[in-house]
Amino acid sequence: MKELSKKELLNIDGGTSNLLTTAFFNALTKAISTILDLGRSFGTAIRSSISGNVCPF
């Protein structure tokens, strides 16, 4: 295996330096979806409690 010089080592561009990766977009989509689901659940709970249509246990 060839040893790289300092100049060659500085020119190496790795894949982790790019923020816009598929994993990043998947995580962002999942986070937004979770926030929307939480808001929908809280909104439904508030609307049900205000209107008195709470399901009995």
N, C-alpha and C positions, 0 to 999 in steps of 0.2 A: 504494500500500500504506500502511495506517495505522500510524503509530508507536505502540508500546505504552508506557504509563506504567510507572514502577517497580512500582507496586502490581499492575498487570496482569501484569507479567513474573514477579512472585513467585507468582502464582496458577497459572502454567502447570505442568501435571502431565504429565510425559513417560512413555513406556512403559518406559524402561530403569530406572526407579526401583523397579519391582516385581520382586522376586527370583523369584517363582513363575511363571516363563514356561514355555512349551512347550519351548524350547531347553534350559532348565535341567533339566527333567524327563527329556528325552531323554539328556542328558549323564550325569545321575545313574544312569539305568537302564543305560546302556552301561558305566559304571564298575563298577557292582555286578555286572553280567553278566560282565565281564572278570575281576574278582576271584574270582568263583565258578568260572569256567573254569580259572583258574590253580590254585586249590585242588584242583579235581578232577584236573587233570593231575599235580600233585605227589603227591597221594594215590595215584593209580594207579601212578606211578613207584616210590614207596616200597613199596607193596604188592607190586608185581612183583619188585622187587629182594630183598625179604625172603623171598618164597616161592620164589625161584629161577626164575621163569617169565619170564625176559628173552628177548625175541626176538633171534635171531642176525642179524648183518648180512650 
